Amino acid sequence: MTINGSCHCGAVAYTIDADSPTEAMECNCSICRRKGYLHLFTDASGFTLVTPRDALAAYTFGKHVIRHQFCTTCGCAPFSEGEGPDGKPMMSVNLRCTDVDLSALTIKPFDGASL
């Protein structure tokens, strides 16, 4: 299945080759809480940025291992890039910026504020 995602203005758009998600992770760390992220973690190989990268800017904090990407025009934060615990490239897609039916998801809380 292909999941489509984008920022609000459309300057950043992407696709993900993945099964339709049944759950999302909601983290309570400082940035996720403020941005309202609903995370879907996926292998970077299934993620395709459809638009040019020059519409993006990155924000990092803490250990600076996750690059929170946001649109330089509308400010939406549709995805993040980093490495998984195994060292392999991974993506965290903000499901609020996709065509996924959020009402069908089970939301799993994660206590990122304690890390």
Secondary structure, DSSP 4 states (H G I P E B T S, - for coil): -EEEEE-SSSSSEEEEE-PPPSEEEEE-SHHHHHHT--EEEEEGGGEEE-S-GGGEEEE--TTS--EEEEETTT----EEEEE-TTS-EEEEEEGGGBSS-GGGPEEEEE-GGG-
